[in-house]
Amino acid sequence: MSKIICSAAIRGAHKIVDKAEEKYEKVLKQFGPEQKVGFPNTGYYLPVIYSILGAPVEKLGDMKEIFQECRKLLPAPVSDHVWLPYLAPALDAGMATFFAEEMHEAMRYVEKPGFYSETEDPTDDCLWLGAADDVVFRKRGVEFVDGTAPGFAAILGTPSDPEMAEKIALELQQKNLYVFMHDQTDGISMPDQLTKQNVQIGWSTRLVPFGPTYTSAVFAMGFACRVALAFGGIKPGDFKGNLIYNKDRTFAFVIAFGPVSDEWYANAAGAINWGFPTISDWDIPSILPTGICTYEHVVSQVPHDEIVQKAIEVRGLKVSVSRIDIPVPYGPAFEGERVRKDDLYIECGGGRSLGVEVLVSREMDEVQDGLVTVVGPEITDVEKGSKLPLAVLAEVAGRQMQSDFEPILERQFHHLINYAQGVMHIGQRNIMWFRAGKSAVEKGFRFEHIGRIIHGKLHQDFGAIVDKIQVKIYTEEARVEEVIDMAKALYAARDERLGTMTDESEEIFYSCTLCQSFAPSHVCVITPERVGMCGAYNWLDGKASFEINPTGPNQPIVKGELIDADLGQWKGINDFVNKASRGKVERVSAYSLMVDPMTACGCFECIATLLPICNGIMIVNRDYMGMTPAGMKFTTLAGMVGGGQVTPGFLGVSKHYICSRKFMKAEGGLKRVVWMPKILKEEIRDRLQKRAEEENTPDLFEMIADDEVGITEDEVLRYIKDKGHPALSMEKVM
């Protein structure tokens, strides 16, 4: 390994540890050793330290031992006159760097509250987001699991040319990568350059401004460490497992712009521990032999117009890029964009005008593949700020196409349209809302391109069942009303079909092992009455997925012999799960919290857990950030449920499953629920009320406590006693 790089990395590590210790003495004197420290709303403490050392840093006083560990790791500065192997000492220096930076940033939260926005996107007052909390992390974790985000680029500094900065960011987005931005070059940061170009930044567009100094690079490393903990089942303190997991599964790299300081060298050395190489535009030594990283460790003097491709090549990333013939960039990275009022050119639906989208299957001779027609005014026919009614009617034909697949294909419209830069799509069916921004229209985006997107992507993603696709787009009110009337009748028929399916009526369930890349022992079993815990896959989705990809993650499972109807156990299901989990899970109950509960990856919408004093169950959704009667926040509970582990008394569930007739059947079902956050309770109010009436407990909605009633088990107990909740008279759950 280059002596120049190692010398600089070790010097930089000494500077960083010294700087953090100086801050520590100052902050310790001001706040005392009992002062709580940590990053906002996370159950992973300081995640790099927690992952590598297994040490939960909760108070300022806890940092003393970590600084001692830093000093043990720091090698002596390199002598000009002695030549030694430098790789191992440089890697140790890099690890000490991240420990020190993590403590430095934690102390910044204590010293300067409000320094970071602590939001998903920058605010008017604050450009820098700071560490990702666990709500953001788990929300984005789904994308790392399902492959829509193959990795991330950690950016240090920025190109001096704002247009080049925008071009590089756009290229990374088009390759579906997250972009974590840190520090500055000559006083200018990458987020500064992007905002000058009117580029939206934040988690919603995958352009994440973590922090204005090099110490914020530790936020990117903490994100990677949490991936291993939350989705890979790696235990805190298993440093080898964490490093290997990230090298093999979390594809990341560093891109450094401009002169490389000793501190940047130290951060680069730290990243190499995880197998993350560094690519630079500056004249520095290269480290080309393989070893820790998959290929090269450091590659230098890369031209800006080649730097993204070189980084992908060096890291060994396999990137799938969607190419659709439209005039704007296209890909998942643009899905979270918002078209705001100031940038609005046209909007349709969303209560502003009539709007509907529907997909129907036709006979082969009724569909002309690739035909896209627009009946009514095009975008260019109206002035900016206009509103138009909009109906999108997709007609498909295929030898393997079935009517059951229609809603699955139709549901794709939302994200497929959102993948186009500069447009926004919200909702579905006849509550859809579409917006196109000025920038997209200036580049040539038209209603016609909605049809081009649907045609191209349905062929790409569902070619196994769809042979021909034509799209009709209407912007005349009378024609839109006709489509709405037709669509409503179709929606009603679909809902009736889904509503009549039961677990007893079907002999085949479907597996989902999509998350096994992160949680190898996790197997989700999807039944007609139990939607996948992520909320994204129901039984019909599993069926469609198998038809489309017979060797994919959704496999049919013959139930076989019934073992226990209340638990929801069948011999065929147990045999399949045992094999698919590689023997880690022998049995699974589809309907029980306490006996052989289903495993989870970490992508669940909600967590259900026992409240023993209340003889009931509480449910908390990931959007709720407060304390729960279990004495833990969602983020802490999630650490006990995810990673493919079986934990009786803890279960990941979807919002839809809560109101299923099979929900916790073994424990008494919905009548056992005694607490959930107000936001969740209101979201499922109508379905919950309907189920309560079916259970002959019409007042159950009011009997269930929420966070406005209390957040301790004693408060919940007082409330449910006052209301006469049925859980109090049910058989003891433990």
Secondary structure as the mmCIF struct_conf table of DSSP 4:
data_model
#
loop_
_struct_conf.conf_type_id
_struct_conf.id
_struct_conf.beg_label_comp_id
_struct_conf.beg_label_asym_id
_struct_conf.beg_label_seq_id
_struct_conf.end_label_comp_id
_struct_conf.end_label_asym_id
_struct_conf.end_label_seq_id
HELX_RH_AL_P HELX_RH_AL_P1 LYS A 3 PHE A 31
TURN_TY1_P TURN_TY1_P1 PRO A 33 GLU A 34
STRN STRN1 LYS A 36 LYS A 36
TURN_TY1_P TURN_TY1_P2 PRO A 40 ASN A 41
BEND BEND1 GLY A 43 LEU A 46
HELX_RH_AL_P HELX_RH_AL_P2 PRO A 47 LEU A 53
STRN STRN2 LYS A 59 LYS A 59
HELX_RH_3T_P HELX_RH_3T_P1 LEU A 60 ASP A 62
HELX_RH_AL_P HELX_RH_AL_P3 MET A 63 LEU A 73
HELX_LH_PP_P HELX_LH_PP_P1 LEU A 74 SER A 79
TURN_TY1_P TURN_TY1_P3 ASP A 80 HIS A 81
HELX_RH_AL_P HELX_RH_AL_P4 LEU A 87 GLU A 111
BEND BEND2 LYS A 112 LYS A 112
TURN_TY1_P TURN_TY1_P4 PRO A 113 GLY A 114
BEND BEND3 PHE A 115 TYR A 116
BEND BEND4 THR A 119 ASP A 121
BEND BEND5 ASP A 124 ASP A 125
BEND BEND6 ALA A 131 ALA A 131
HELX_LH_PP_P HELX_LH_PP_P2 ALA A 132 ASP A 133
HELX_RH_AL_P HELX_RH_AL_P5 ASP A 134 ASP A 146
TURN_TY1_P TURN_TY1_P5 GLY A 147 GLY A 147
BEND BEND7 THR A 148 ALA A 149
STRN STRN3 GLY A 151 LEU A 156
BEND BEND8 GLY A 157 GLY A 157
BEND BEND9 SER A 160 ASP A 161
HELX_RH_AL_P HELX_RH_AL_P6 PRO A 162 GLN A 174
TURN_TY1_P TURN_TY1_P6 LYS A 175 ASN A 176
STRN STRN4 TYR A 178 HIS A 182
STRN STRN5 GLN A 184 THR A 185
TURN_TY1_P TURN_TY1_P7 ASP A 186 GLY A 187
STRN STRN6 ILE A 188 SER A 189
HELX_RH_AL_P HELX_RH_AL_P7 MET A 190 LYS A 196
TURN_TY1_P TURN_TY1_P8 GLN A 197 ASN A 198
STRN STRN7 GLY A 202 GLY A 202
HELX_RH_3T_P HELX_RH_3T_P2 TRP A 203 THR A 205
TURN_TY1_P TURN_TY1_P9 ARG A 206 ARG A 206
STRN STRN8 LEU A 207 GLY A 211
BEND BEND10 PRO A 212 THR A 213
HELX_RH_3T_P HELX_RH_3T_P3 TYR A 214 SER A 216
HELX_RH_AL_P HELX_RH_AL_P8 ALA A 217 PHE A 231
BEND BEND11 GLY A 232 GLY A 232
HELX_LH_PP_P HELX_LH_PP_P3 ILE A 234 LYS A 235
TURN_TY1_P TURN_TY1_P10 PRO A 236 GLY A 237
HELX_RH_AL_P HELX_RH_AL_P9 PHE A 239 ARG A 249
STRN STRN9 PHE A 251 ALA A 256
BEND BEND12 GLY A 258 GLY A 258
HELX_RH_AL_P HELX_RH_AL_P10 ASP A 262 ASN A 273
TURN_TY1_P TURN_TY1_P11 TRP A 274 GLY A 275
STRN STRN10 THR A 278 SER A 280
BEND BEND13 ASP A 281 ASP A 283
STRN STRN11 ILE A 287 ILE A 287
BEND BEND14 PRO A 289 PRO A 289
BEND BEND15 GLY A 291 TYR A 295
BEND BEND16 HIS A 297 HIS A 297
STRN STRN12 VAL A 298 VAL A 299
HELX_RH_3T_P HELX_RH_3T_P4 HIS A 304 GLU A 306
HELX_RH_AL_P HELX_RH_AL_P11 ILE A 307 ARG A 315
TURN_TY1_P TURN_TY1_P12 GLY A 316 GLY A 316
BEND BEND17 ASP A 325 VAL A 328
STRN STRN13 TYR A 330 TYR A 330
BEND BEND18 GLY A 331 GLY A 331
HELX_RH_3T_P HELX_RH_3T_P5 PRO A 332 PHE A 334
TURN_TY1_P TURN_TY1_P13 GLU A 335 GLY A 336
HELX_RH_3T_P HELX_RH_3T_P6 LYS A 341 ASP A 343
STRN STRN14 LEU A 344 GLY A 349
TURN_TY1_P TURN_TY1_P14 GLY A 350 GLY A 351
BEND BEND19 ARG A 352 SER A 353
STRN STRN15 GLY A 355 SER A 361
HELX_RH_3T_P HELX_RH_3T_P7 MET A 364 GLU A 366
TURN_TY1_P TURN_TY1_P15 ASP A 369 GLY A 370
STRN STRN16 VAL A 372 VAL A 375
BEND BEND20 GLY A 376 GLY A 376
HELX_RH_3T_P HELX_RH_3T_P8 ILE A 379 ASP A 381
BEND BEND21 VAL A 382 VAL A 382
TURN_TY1_P TURN_TY1_P16 LYS A 384 GLY A 385
STRN STRN17 SER A 386 LYS A 387
STRN STRN18 LEU A 390 ALA A 397
TURN_TY1_P TURN_TY1_P17 ARG A 399 GLN A 400
HELX_RH_3T_P HELX_RH_3T_P9 SER A 403 PHE A 405
HELX_RH_AL_P HELX_RH_AL_P12 GLU A 406 ASN A 418
TURN_TY1_P TURN_TY1_P18 TYR A 419 TYR A 419
STRN STRN19 ALA A 420 ALA A 420
TURN_TY1_P TURN_TY1_P19 GLN A 421 GLY A 422
STRN STRN20 VAL A 423 ILE A 426
HELX_RH_3T_P HELX_RH_3T_P10 ARG A 429 ILE A 431
STRN STRN21 TRP A 433 GLY A 437
HELX_RH_AL_P HELX_RH_AL_P13 LYS A 438 GLU A 442
TURN_TY1_P TURN_TY1_P20 LYS A 443 GLY A 444
HELX_RH_AL_P HELX_RH_AL_P14 PHE A 447 PHE A 462
TURN_TY1_P TURN_TY1_P21 GLY A 463 ILE A 465
STRN STRN22 LYS A 468 TYR A 474
BEND BEND22 GLU A 476 GLU A 476
HELX_RH_AL_P HELX_RH_AL_P15 GLU A 477 THR A 500
TURN_TY1_P TURN_TY1_P22 ASP A 503 SER A 505
BEND BEND23 GLU A 507 GLU A 507
STRN STRN23 ILE A 508 CYS A 512
HELX_RH_3T_P HELX_RH_3T_P11 LEU A 514 SER A 517
TURN_TY1_P TURN_TY1_P23 PHE A 518 PHE A 518
TURN_TY1_P TURN_TY1_P24 PRO A 520 SER A 521
STRN STRN24 CYS A 524 ILE A 526
STRN STRN25 THR A 527 THR A 527
TURN_TY1_P TURN_TY1_P25 PRO A 528 GLU A 529
STRN STRN26 ARG A 530 ARG A 530
TURN_TY1_P TURN_TY1_P26 MET A 533 CYS A 534
BEND BEND24 GLY A 535 ALA A 536
HELX_RH_AL_P HELX_RH_AL_P16 TRP A 539 ILE A 548
TURN_TY1_P TURN_TY1_P27 PRO A 550 THR A 551
BEND BEND25 GLY A 552 PRO A 553
STRN STRN27 PRO A 556 VAL A 558
BEND BEND26 GLU A 561 GLU A 561
STRN STRN28 LEU A 562 ASP A 564
TURN_TY1_P TURN_TY1_P28 ALA A 565 GLY A 568
STRN STRN29 GLN A 569 TRP A 570
HELX_RH_AL_P HELX_RH_AL_P17 LYS A 571 ALA A 580
TURN_TY1_P TURN_TY1_P29 SER A 581 GLY A 583
BEND BEND27 LYS A 584 LYS A 584
BEND BEND28 ALA A 590 TYR A 591
BEND BEND29 LEU A 593 ASP A 596
HELX_LH_PP_P HELX_LH_PP_P4 PRO A 597 THR A 599
BEND BEND30 GLY A 602 GLY A 602
BEND BEND31 GLU A 605 GLU A 605
STRN STRN30 CYS A 606 LEU A 611
HELX_RH_3T_P HELX_RH_3T_P12 PRO A 612 CYS A 614
TURN_TY1_P TURN_TY1_P30 ASN A 615 ASN A 615
STRN STRN31 GLY A 616 ASN A 621
TURN_TY1_P TURN_TY1_P31 ARG A 622 ASP A 623
BEND BEND32 GLY A 626 GLY A 626
STRN STRN32 MET A 627 MET A 627
TURN_TY1_P TURN_TY1_P32 PRO A 629 ALA A 630
BEND BEND33 GLY A 631 MET A 632
STRN STRN33 LYS A 633 LYS A 633
HELX_RH_AL_P HELX_RH_AL_P18 PHE A 634 VAL A 641
TURN_TY1_P TURN_TY1_P33 GLY A 643 GLY A 644
TURN_TY1_P TURN_TY1_P34 PRO A 648 GLY A 649
STRN STRN34 PHE A 650 VAL A 653
HELX_RH_AL_P HELX_RH_AL_P19 LYS A 655 ILE A 658
TURN_TY1_P TURN_TY1_P35 CYS A 659 CYS A 659
BEND BEND34 SER A 660 SER A 660
TURN_TY1_P TURN_TY1_P36 ARG A 661 MET A 664
HELX_RH_3T_P HELX_RH_3T_P13 LYS A 665 GLU A 667
TURN_TY1_P TURN_TY1_P37 GLY A 668 GLY A 668
HELX_RH_3T_P HELX_RH_3T_P14 GLY A 669 ARG A 672
STRN STRN35 VAL A 673 TRP A 675
HELX_RH_AL_P HELX_RH_AL_P20 LYS A 678 GLU A 683
TURN_TY1_P TURN_TY1_P38 ILE A 684 ILE A 684
HELX_RH_AL_P HELX_RH_AL_P21 ARG A 685 GLU A 694
TURN_TY1_P TURN_TY1_P39 GLU A 695 ASN A 696
TURN_TY1_P TURN_TY1_P40 PRO A 698 ASP A 699
HELX_RH_AL_P HELX_RH_AL_P22 LEU A 700 MET A 703
BEND BEND35 ILE A 704 ILE A 704
STRN STRN36 ALA A 705 ALA A 705
TURN_TY1_P TURN_TY1_P41 ASP A 707 VAL A 709
BEND BEND36 ILE A 711 THR A 712
HELX_RH_AL_P HELX_RH_AL_P23 GLU A 713 LYS A 723
TURN_TY1_P TURN_TY1_P42 GLY A 724 GLY A 724
HELX_RH_3T_P HELX_RH_3T_P15 PRO A 726 SER A 729
BEND BEND37 MET A 730 MET A 730
HELX_LH_PP_P HELX_LH_PP_P5 GLU A 731 LYS A 732
#
